[in-house]
Amino acid sequence: MATVGNYTDKETFGKISSRIRTTIETAFLSNNVLHVTTPREAYELAKRSVGTIELTGMPVYEPEWQGLSKGCNVLLFNDGAVVGRCAAARRILGDPEVSLDEYAAKLREAVYHTRYRNLYAAEAVIGLEKDFMVRAHLLIPEGHENLLYNWILNFQYINKIYSEMYKESHAYLDGDIYILADPDWKHPDHPLGLALFDPEHNCAAILGMRYFGELKKGTLTLAWGTAVRNGFASCHGGLKRYNLSGDRSFVAAVFGLSGSGKSTITHARHENRYDITVLHDDAFVINLKERYSIALEPSYFDKVQDYPMDCEDNKFIVTLQNCGAVRKESGLVYAVTEDLRNGNGRAIKSKLWSPTRVDRIDEPIDAIFWLMKDPTMPPVLKITDPVLGAAMGATLAARRTTAERLAPGVDPNALVFEPYANPFRTYPLGVDYGRFKTLLESGVDCYILNTGDFMGKKVQPRHTLSILESIVEGRVSFRPLGALSAVEVMEMEDFPLHLDDVQYKKEITARIKDRVAFVKSRESERGGVDKLPREALEALQRMTRELGYPGEA
């Protein structure tokens, strides 16, 4: 068995138990808990749930393949004002400002008040190949059947195939994942809700938060932590393999936040010029020793704004969240997939969306691409120093998107740094730094793709895909970027580079100095848990000196 799900002996129990985990796990054993074991059951519950819209003009494609009954339709459920994740609501046990006594008491009270409702319990597997599989459990109150249904579809429900695979899977001395959710919870201390994580003991309480992305990323948060404790690199990104002529291949890993283009790049078929195999576009892990990669989820939780109502890809949608609906003259109901109702309309698409999908890729990664939205970065840069490459990943620049719910006063347009595009990390940042540096030292190439604007001109998807094709085919030529010793640039006619321009040098230097300041800030924030090795700071400071601005950085 992969993870520990039942009491076996005192020693094992002592390693996986904690005050928070015991409180959450005990709630699963209450006499008001109803167990939902199949997608069929979850579908019927969600279809009857008050407020659900059955899209009668959108039948689920190949439903039996997904554990559903023939003839079922796509279900739509809409939240209110909240249509994105809220990082400000996260509390991680172990952080200096998070009191165990305070949050344990709040959790006990939250569990107590679930006694007045029926609760649904469900199970799934995170990790789709026997070298990494973790069993996860969700408990959620009646009235939130669509969240239950989405969770079962997003992860791998336990059917006969995966039950047998799990029995043969690699054993890890970590507890199963346990998540308690109550979207109706309210507390004056937490107006945005509370996502409480006890990462070392694989449990979480997600309270007062109804957006499905909180459950998805909350579950992945714990799975990624489990992977890290067992020697993997945890990745919030996409991975694909180009199967080239002559029995060659090129494996590309792209890392970016929602809206950065990682799904577009991962699923791009390049007008069918390549034979492409997709691992996943959002969550996977890399075994650092043997270099294989494993997908964590079967389905895709994707934005729908880029897929108009008549788009062929929409036939792979299974559920929708926060979208409009319209009745056609036929009387059938369809989704309005353009973001008219709100931003960040979402769909769960089945695994069938990608015709060449696999759950494991054994070939080592050839290149890592950091997807950024830094207006001083050309559309593509190559980083030739593993230390600088890892440091640039740790200072991945992005802008806020509609997938995020921001606390009052936070500038939605500010340039922010999100290390390795993973805001769901619960372990020290230095762990990710060390693991990505190890990958780069092993011969993995490192690139930065700017998918935003470069000095006022938008980098279009066609530009990015053309760059990627040139790299995959080995026909790209890079030259040193000015005096920078470990940074190279590709000439692009649409984006001329004027490194001698004083204003440009000033701006790019300022953005590197912002990175220096960010790395320095990690030495004190969260009690210094995210402090990076001195070499990362020095690599960034060297860039500012080489750019010709040797002042204090």
Buried (B, 14 or more C-beta within 10 A) or exposed (E): BBBBBEEEEEEBBEEBBBBBBBBBBEBBEBEEBEEBBBBBBBBBBBBEBEEBBBBBBBBBBEBEEBBBEEEBBBBBBBBEEBBBBBBBBBBBBBBEEBEEEEBBEBBBEBBEEBEEBEBBBBBBBBBBBBBBBBBBBBBBBBBBBBBBBBBBBBBBBBBEEBEEBBEEBEEBEBBBBBBBBBBBBEEEEBEBBBBBBBBBBBBBBBBBBBBBBBBBBBBBBBBBBBBBBBEBBBBBBBBBBBBBEEEEBBBBBBBBBBBBBBBBBBBBBEEEEBEBBBBBBBBBBBBBEEBBBBBBBBBBBBBBBBBEBEEEBBBBBBBBBBBBBEEEEEEEBBBBBBBEEBBBBBBBBBBBBBEEBBBBBEBBBBBBBBBBBBBBBBBBBBBBBBBBBBBBBBBBBBBBBBBBBBEEEEEEEEBBBBBBBBBBBBBBBBBBBBBBBBBBEEEBBBBBBBBBBBBEEEBEEEBBBBBBBBBBEEEBEBEEBBEBEBBBBBEBEEBEBEBEEEEBBEBBBEBBBBBBEBBBEBEEEBEEBBBBBEBBBBBBBBBBEBBEBEEEB
